[in-house]
């Protein structure tokens, strides 16, 4: 019923690649069904162009870090900010202002 750990680790990369290829196919279908008819001058995509577009959009819009726009670091910072007293917040802001000052030559 359950897979041993070793088999899971072998299966996960194949599942990720399969998922990306499947989503690339969906991107191709949606692009070819909508954009050429709505926007003049836009041609249909091939399958590999759609996969490339999907990978490019992943890189441009969310980078390689996990968690997307609300990643684990941001959630940790928000919790830390909520637990700070008003004095600690003022000190924190002053410290960042010092760090971010432009240095004149």
TASUL-V236289 format. One record per helix or strand of 3 or more residues. SS is the DSSP state (a for helix, b for strand). FROM is the first residue (numbers start at 0). TO is the last residue. If there is no record, write none. Layout:
{{SS | FROM | TO} {SS | FROM | TO}}
This chain:
{{a | 4 | 37} {a | 46 | 61} {a | 67 | 69} {a | 71 | 81} {a | 85 | 99}}
